[in-house]
Amino acid sequence: MALDNEASLKKTLTPQYLENLMKKVEAIVQGQNRDLLVRFIEILYNQEYFEEEVFSPEDLADIQAGLEEIRRGETVSWTDFKKENNL
């Protein structure tokens, strides 16, 4: 979900939305992507201490596009990825 402006953010961050978000975080923390989520949260949380942004607008757009691909079921197995990239 893209939040285009401050008004969208305030409208989205209702108590119900935040409760749902926390349930998702709790579910992810119990799964195989736990370490990735923790590292990502730490990067975002600590980002305010950096002079420069950690993620460029292009990086964020790529992340969003990737998440949308995953939601649509457009994934590549690790084995296929390694073959395609000669790894």
Chimera marker file (.cmm) of the C-alpha trace (Angstrom):
<marker_set name="trace">
<marker id="1" x="0.000" y="0.000" z="0.000" r="1" g="1" b="0" radius="0.5"/>
<marker id="2" x="1.474" y="3.303" z="-1.045" r="1" g="1" b="0" radius="0.5"/>
<marker id="3" x="0.867" y="6.266" z="1.199" r="1" g="1" b="0" radius="0.5"/>
<marker id="4" x="1.111" y="9.305" z="-1.022" r="1" g="1" b="0" radius="0.5"/>
<marker id="5" x="0.794" y="12.033" z="1.569" r="1" g="1" b="0" radius="0.5"/>
<marker id="6" x="0.438" y="12.911" z="5.231" r="1" g="1" b="0" radius="0.5"/>
<marker id="7" x="-3.375" y="12.825" z="5.065" r="1" g="1" b="0" radius="0.5"/>
<marker id="8" x="-3.309" y="9.276" z="3.694" r="1" g="1" b="0" radius="0.5"/>
<marker id="9" x="-0.929" y="8.241" z="6.444" r="1" g="1" b="0" radius="0.5"/>
<marker id="10" x="-3.090" y="9.681" z="9.222" r="1" g="1" b="0" radius="0.5"/>
<marker id="11" x="-6.215" y="8.099" z="7.722" r="1" g="1" b="0" radius="0.5"/>
<marker id="12" x="-4.496" y="4.715" z="7.504" r="1" g="1" b="0" radius="0.5"/>
<marker id="13" x="-2.912" y="4.626" z="10.963" r="1" g="1" b="0" radius="0.5"/>
<marker id="14" x="-6.109" y="3.924" z="12.846" r="1" g="1" b="0" radius="0.5"/>
<marker id="15" x="-5.988" y="1.794" z="15.996" r="1" g="1" b="0" radius="0.5"/>
<marker id="16" x="-7.551" y="-1.086" z="14.051" r="1" g="1" b="0" radius="0.5"/>
<marker id="17" x="-4.949" y="-0.809" z="11.294" r="1" g="1" b="0" radius="0.5"/>
<marker id="18" x="-2.098" y="-0.704" z="13.800" r="1" g="1" b="0" radius="0.5"/>
<marker id="19" x="-3.505" y="-3.713" z="15.657" r="1" g="1" b="0" radius="0.5"/>
<marker id="20" x="-3.734" y="-5.637" z="12.374" r="1" g="1" b="0" radius="0.5"/>
<marker id="21" x="-0.196" y="-4.587" z="11.473" r="1" g="1" b="0" radius="0.5"/>
<marker id="22" x="1.117" y="-5.826" z="14.832" r="1" g="1" b="0" radius="0.5"/>
<marker id="23" x="-0.597" y="-9.193" z="14.281" r="1" g="1" b="0" radius="0.5"/>
<marker id="24" x="1.189" y="-9.461" z="10.945" r="1" g="1" b="0" radius="0.5"/>
<marker id="25" x="4.526" y="-8.569" z="12.524" r="1" g="1" b="0" radius="0.5"/>
<marker id="26" x="3.968" y="-11.177" z="15.254" r="1" g="1" b="0" radius="0.5"/>
<marker id="27" x="3.162" y="-13.817" z="12.619" r="1" g="1" b="0" radius="0.5"/>
<marker id="28" x="6.239" y="-12.977" z="10.539" r="1" g="1" b="0" radius="0.5"/>
<marker id="29" x="8.496" y="-13.020" z="13.608" r="1" g="1" b="0" radius="0.5"/>
<marker id="30" x="7.447" y="-16.621" z="14.207" r="1" g="1" b="0" radius="0.5"/>
<marker id="31" x="8.281" y="-17.688" z="10.652" r="1" g="1" b="0" radius="0.5"/>
<marker id="32" x="11.246" y="-18.150" z="8.374" r="1" g="1" b="0" radius="0.5"/>
<marker id="33" x="11.520" y="-14.433" z="7.539" r="1" g="1" b="0" radius="0.5"/>
<marker id="34" x="12.057" y="-13.394" z="11.166" r="1" g="1" b="0" radius="0.5"/>
<marker id="35" x="15.687" y="-12.286" z="10.714" r="1" g="1" b="0" radius="0.5"/>
<marker id="36" x="14.910" y="-10.332" z="7.556" r="1" g="1" b="0" radius="0.5"/>
<marker id="37" x="12.035" y="-8.490" z="9.234" r="1" g="1" b="0" radius="0.5"/>
<marker id="38" x="14.122" y="-7.647" z="12.301" r="1" g="1" b="0" radius="0.5"/>
<marker id="39" x="16.984" y="-6.300" z="10.181" r="1" g="1" b="0" radius="0.5"/>
<marker id="40" x="14.600" y="-4.296" z="8.002" r="1" g="1" b="0" radius="0.5"/>
<marker id="41" x="12.868" y="-2.777" z="11.025" r="1" g="1" b="0" radius="0.5"/>
<marker id="42" x="16.235" y="-1.861" z="12.568" r="1" g="1" b="0" radius="0.5"/>
<marker id="43" x="17.339" y="-0.178" z="9.338" r="1" g="1" b="0" radius="0.5"/>
<marker id="44" x="14.122" y="1.835" z="9.092" r="1" g="1" b="0" radius="0.5"/>
<marker id="45" x="14.099" y="2.692" z="12.796" r="1" g="1" b="0" radius="0.5"/>
<marker id="46" x="17.695" y="3.886" z="12.765" r="1" g="1" b="0" radius="0.5"/>
<marker id="47" x="17.360" y="5.685" z="9.444" r="1" g="1" b="0" radius="0.5"/>
<marker id="48" x="16.644" y="8.986" z="11.197" r="1" g="1" b="0" radius="0.5"/>
<marker id="49" x="20.230" y="8.985" z="12.455" r="1" g="1" b="0" radius="0.5"/>
<marker id="50" x="21.769" y="8.909" z="9.002" r="1" g="1" b="0" radius="0.5"/>
<marker id="51" x="22.687" y="12.026" z="7.060" r="1" g="1" b="0" radius="0.5"/>
<marker id="52" x="21.491" y="10.396" z="3.861" r="1" g="1" b="0" radius="0.5"/>
<marker id="53" x="18.502" y="8.191" z="3.242" r="1" g="1" b="0" radius="0.5"/>
<marker id="54" x="19.219" y="4.471" z="3.453" r="1" g="1" b="0" radius="0.5"/>
<marker id="55" x="16.778" y="3.753" z="0.642" r="1" g="1" b="0" radius="0.5"/>
<marker id="56" x="16.498" y="5.992" z="-2.389" r="1" g="1" b="0" radius="0.5"/>
<marker id="57" x="13.078" y="6.667" z="-3.908" r="1" g="1" b="0" radius="0.5"/>
<marker id="58" x="14.074" y="4.187" z="-6.622" r="1" g="1" b="0" radius="0.5"/>
<marker id="59" x="14.941" y="1.563" z="-3.997" r="1" g="1" b="0" radius="0.5"/>
<marker id="60" x="11.579" y="2.046" z="-2.306" r="1" g="1" b="0" radius="0.5"/>
<marker id="61" x="9.785" y="1.796" z="-5.670" r="1" g="1" b="0" radius="0.5"/>
<marker id="62" x="11.662" y="-1.453" z="-6.420" r="1" g="1" b="0" radius="0.5"/>
<marker id="63" x="10.742" y="-2.862" z="-3.005" r="1" g="1" b="0" radius="0.5"/>
<marker id="64" x="7.092" y="-1.937" z="-3.534" r="1" g="1" b="0" radius="0.5"/>
<marker id="65" x="7.101" y="-3.478" z="-7.030" r="1" g="1" b="0" radius="0.5"/>
<marker id="66" x="8.653" y="-6.657" z="-5.639" r="1" g="1" b="0" radius="0.5"/>
<marker id="67" x="6.044" y="-6.921" z="-2.895" r="1" g="1" b="0" radius="0.5"/>
<marker id="68" x="3.278" y="-6.501" z="-5.461" r="1" g="1" b="0" radius="0.5"/>
<marker id="69" x="4.828" y="-9.266" z="-7.599" r="1" g="1" b="0" radius="0.5"/>
<marker id="70" x="4.893" y="-11.567" z="-4.571" r="1" g="1" b="0" radius="0.5"/>
<marker id="71" x="1.229" y="-10.775" z="-3.798" r="1" g="1" b="0" radius="0.5"/>
<marker id="72" x="0.356" y="-11.736" z="-7.378" r="1" g="1" b="0" radius="0.5"/>
<marker id="73" x="2.246" y="-15.000" z="-6.974" r="1" g="1" b="0" radius="0.5"/>
<marker id="74" x="5.017" y="-13.990" z="-9.358" r="1" g="1" b="0" radius="0.5"/>
<marker id="75" x="7.946" y="-15.700" z="-7.688" r="1" g="1" b="0" radius="0.5"/>
<marker id="76" x="11.060" y="-17.558" z="-8.791" r="1" g="1" b="0" radius="0.5"/>
<marker id="77" x="12.444" y="-20.517" z="-6.879" r="1" g="1" b="0" radius="0.5"/>
<marker id="78" x="15.928" y="-20.146" z="-5.409" r="1" g="1" b="0" radius="0.5"/>
<marker id="79" x="17.102" y="-23.024" z="-7.618" r="1" g="1" b="0" radius="0.5"/>
<marker id="80" x="15.818" y="-21.317" z="-10.787" r="1" g="1" b="0" radius="0.5"/>
<marker id="81" x="17.297" y="-17.987" z="-9.709" r="1" g="1" b="0" radius="0.5"/>
<marker id="82" x="20.716" y="-19.566" z="-9.222" r="1" g="1" b="0" radius="0.5"/>
<marker id="83" x="20.535" y="-21.241" z="-12.648" r="1" g="1" b="0" radius="0.5"/>
<marker id="84" x="19.452" y="-18.035" z="-14.390" r="1" g="1" b="0" radius="0.5"/>
<marker id="85" x="22.251" y="-16.052" z="-12.727" r="1" g="1" b="0" radius="0.5"/>
<marker id="86" x="24.983" y="-18.712" z="-12.994" r="1" g="1" b="0" radius="0.5"/>
<marker id="87" x="25.407" y="-18.929" z="-9.228" r="1" g="1" b="0" radius="0.5"/>
<link id1="1" id2="2" r="1" g="1" b="0" radius="0.2"/>
<link id1="2" id2="3" r="1" g="1" b="0" radius="0.2"/>
<link id1="3" id2="4" r="1" g="1" b="0" radius="0.2"/>
<link id1="4" id2="5" r="1" g="1" b="0" radius="0.2"/>
<link id1="5" id2="6" r="1" g="1" b="0" radius="0.2"/>
<link id1="6" id2="7" r="1" g="1" b="0" radius="0.2"/>
<link id1="7" id2="8" r="1" g="1" b="0" radius="0.2"/>
<link id1="8" id2="9" r="1" g="1" b="0" radius="0.2"/>
<link id1="9" id2="10" r="1" g="1" b="0" radius="0.2"/>
<link id1="10" id2="11" r="1" g="1" b="0" radius="0.2"/>
<link id1="11" id2="12" r="1" g="1" b="0" radius="0.2"/>
<link id1="12" id2="13" r="1" g="1" b="0" radius="0.2"/>
<link id1="13" id2="14" r="1" g="1" b="0" radius="0.2"/>
<link id1="14" id2="15" r="1" g="1" b="0" radius="0.2"/>
<link id1="15" id2="16" r="1" g="1" b="0" radius="0.2"/>
<link id1="16" id2="17" r="1" g="1" b="0" radius="0.2"/>
<link id1="17" id2="18" r="1" g="1" b="0" radius="0.2"/>
<link id1="18" id2="19" r="1" g="1" b="0" radius="0.2"/>
<link id1="19" id2="20" r="1" g="1" b="0" radius="0.2"/>
<link id1="20" id2="21" r="1" g="1" b="0" radius="0.2"/>
<link id1="21" id2="22" r="1" g="1" b="0" radius="0.2"/>
<link id1="22" id2="23" r="1" g="1" b="0" radius="0.2"/>
<link id1="23" id2="24" r="1" g="1" b="0" radius="0.2"/>
<link id1="24" id2="25" r="1" g="1" b="0" radius="0.2"/>
<link id1="25" id2="26" r="1" g="1" b="0" radius="0.2"/>
<link id1="26" id2="27" r="1" g="1" b="0" radius="0.2"/>
<link id1="27" id2="28" r="1" g="1" b="0" radius="0.2"/>
<link id1="28" id2="29" r="1" g="1" b="0" radius="0.2"/>
<link id1="29" id2="30" r="1" g="1" b="0" radius="0.2"/>
<link id1="30" id2="31" r="1" g="1" b="0" radius="0.2"/>
<link id1="31" id2="32" r="1" g="1" b="0" radius="0.2"/>
<link id1="32" id2="33" r="1" g="1" b="0" radius="0.2"/>
<link id1="33" id2="34" r="1" g="1" b="0" radius="0.2"/>
<link id1="34" id2="35" r="1" g="1" b="0" radius="0.2"/>
<link id1="35" id2="36" r="1" g="1" b="0" radius="0.2"/>
<link id1="36" id2="37" r="1" g="1" b="0" radius="0.2"/>
<link id1="37" id2="38" r="1" g="1" b="0" radius="0.2"/>
<link id1="38" id2="39" r="1" g="1" b="0" radius="0.2"/>
<link id1="39" id2="40" r="1" g="1" b="0" radius="0.2"/>
<link id1="40" id2="41" r="1" g="1" b="0" radius="0.2"/>
<link id1="41" id2="42" r="1" g="1" b="0" radius="0.2"/>
<link id1="42" id2="43" r="1" g="1" b="0" radius="0.2"/>
<link id1="43" id2="44" r="1" g="1" b="0" radius="0.2"/>
<link id1="44" id2="45" r="1" g="1" b="0" radius="0.2"/>
<link id1="45" id2="46" r="1" g="1" b="0" radius="0.2"/>
<link id1="46" id2="47" r="1" g="1" b="0" radius="0.2"/>
<link id1="47" id2="48" r="1" g="1" b="0" radius="0.2"/>
<link id1="48" id2="49" r="1" g="1" b="0" radius="0.2"/>
<link id1="49" id2="50" r="1" g="1" b="0" radius="0.2"/>
<link id1="50" id2="51" r="1" g="1" b="0" radius="0.2"/>
<link id1="51" id2="52" r="1" g="1" b="0" radius="0.2"/>
<link id1="52" id2="53" r="1" g="1" b="0" radius="0.2"/>
<link id1="53" id2="54" r="1" g="1" b="0" radius="0.2"/>
<link id1="54" id2="55" r="1" g="1" b="0" radius="0.2"/>
<link id1="55" id2="56" r="1" g="1" b="0" radius="0.2"/>
<link id1="56" id2="57" r="1" g="1" b="0" radius="0.2"/>
<link id1="57" id2="58" r="1" g="1" b="0" radius="0.2"/>
<link id1="58" id2="59" r="1" g="1" b="0" radius="0.2"/>
<link id1="59" id2="60" r="1" g="1" b="0" radius="0.2"/>
<link id1="60" id2="61" r="1" g="1" b="0" radius="0.2"/>
<link id1="61" id2="62" r="1" g="1" b="0" radius="0.2"/>
<link id1="62" id2="63" r="1" g="1" b="0" radius="0.2"/>
<link id1="63" id2="64" r="1" g="1" b="0" radius="0.2"/>
<link id1="64" id2="65" r="1" g="1" b="0" radius="0.2"/>
<link id1="65" id2="66" r="1" g="1" b="0" radius="0.2"/>
<link id1="66" id2="67" r="1" g="1" b="0" radius="0.2"/>
<link id1="67" id2="68" r="1" g="1" b="0" radius="0.2"/>
<link id1="68" id2="69" r="1" g="1" b="0" radius="0.2"/>
<link id1="69" id2="70" r="1" g="1" b="0" radius="0.2"/>
<link id1="70" id2="71" r="1" g="1" b="0" radius="0.2"/>
<link id1="71" id2="72" r="1" g="1" b="0" radius="0.2"/>
<link id1="72" id2="73" r="1" g="1" b="0" radius="0.2"/>
<link id1="73" id2="74" r="1" g="1" b="0" radius="0.2"/>
<link id1="74" id2="75" r="1" g="1" b="0" radius="0.2"/>
<link id1="75" id2="76" r="1" g="1" b="0" radius="0.2"/>
<link id1="76" id2="77" r="1" g="1" b="0" radius="0.2"/>
<link id1="77" id2="78" r="1" g="1" b="0" radius="0.2"/>
<link id1="78" id2="79" r="1" g="1" b="0" radius="0.2"/>
<link id1="79" id2="80" r="1" g="1" b="0" radius="0.2"/>
<link id1="80" id2="81" r="1" g="1" b="0" radius="0.2"/>
<link id1="81" id2="82" r="1" g="1" b="0" radius="0.2"/>
<link id1="82" id2="83" r="1" g="1" b="0" radius="0.2"/>
<link id1="83" id2="84" r="1" g="1" b="0" radius="0.2"/>
<link id1="84" id2="85" r="1" g="1" b="0" radius="0.2"/>
<link id1="85" id2="86" r="1" g="1" b="0" radius="0.2"/>
<link id1="86" id2="87" r="1" g="1" b="0" radius="0.2"/>
</marker_set>
